[in-house]
Amino acid sequence: MNPFWAGKRVLVTGHTGFKGSWLTLWLEQLGATVYGFALSPDTSPSLFDQMAPNLRIDHLVGDIRDQTVVNERITAVQPDVMFHLAAQPLVRQSYAEPLLTWQTNVMGTVYALEALRHVDNRCAIVIATTDKVYENREWPYAYRETDPLGGNDPYSSSKSAAELAAAAWRSSFFSKTASLRIATARAGNVIGGGDWAADRLVPDLVRALTEGVPALVRNPTSVRPWQHVLEPLSGYLRLAQALYENDNPMLQGPFNFGPRSDALRTVAELADECLRHSSGEWQTASEEGEPHEASQLALTTEKAQLILDWQPTWSFAESVRHTMSWYQAREAGVDAAKLCLDQISEYNQAS
């Protein structure tokens, strides 16, 4: 596919997570030598464990909150490319564990940035944050990278702080060298096969369907930019390559990776579309005592289209179809890595 990645030393933090597992497999298919640094998977089943027999990754279990271990790993690998995905990624969990969320998402990012100062070779760094970093004004307009940062919950605010840390280290330390280049990636709400996290709509639906009970859906009228996991990952890959190969200063900054406009749908619409591929039902969960979550969120991807020539590929319906077919095939016993590789191939052909 792309000769750029052949033989590149690529470090992925958070490689045992949902996005990290897909990214690791894709990088290995591209010919990269992949190194991982992450906690052990925190779900059972987990996509990483399901794919592990097929992965060649240099896998190291470690906590991004441990500065010494983070420094040792990055210094030892001396990566050509680094994808920083290690995070506490759940809004609801951030209300229950705000300190862990900030320690992981903010200080973990700072520890990674500090360790990168000891990398001697050219290195492109992509730090994954979220679409929720914006000061959400509950309006129907799509947010662009120049809009103010904010965050009304511990998760969103921690990711905004990670954005500020990346900008500060870039201007304070990495602007003095042309070899280390940093960008941040703000992705929309991601769906796809192999996500088993708690308190996410699609995994909750899949579990309910398996158990034969109605799925409980929170905030059914909230609008989100739904996209298949391969969409932002393709953006991360393109951004990293551009950072490595080009001196364009416009590459060093934030990039939105969101879906096509038809994928701006309510939570209820996503649940309905999922159930078109399986028999089942959902009902609205009680909102009494539930933490606040934004009701409107959309992204514009004009910057990524202009600078990276990147644009989303799959429609809302296609993203849901590939997601649900993955779970159904996995339930039928198909190998998880094969399912992911087949969908990567389909995605590449459609791009």
SULHU-V459237 format. One record per helix or strand of 3 or more residues. SS is the DSSP state (hx for helix, st for strand). FROM is the first residue (numbers start at 1). TO is the last residue. Records with the same first field share a line. If there is no record, write none. Layout:
SS=FROM-TO  FROM-TO
This chain:
hx=3-5  18-29  47-54  67-77  91-96  98-116  131-133  154-172  174-176  201-211  229-245  249-251  261-263  267-275  302-308  316-331  336-350
st=9-13  33-38  58-61  81-84  123-128  180-187  189-191  215-217  223-228  254-257  264-266  282-284
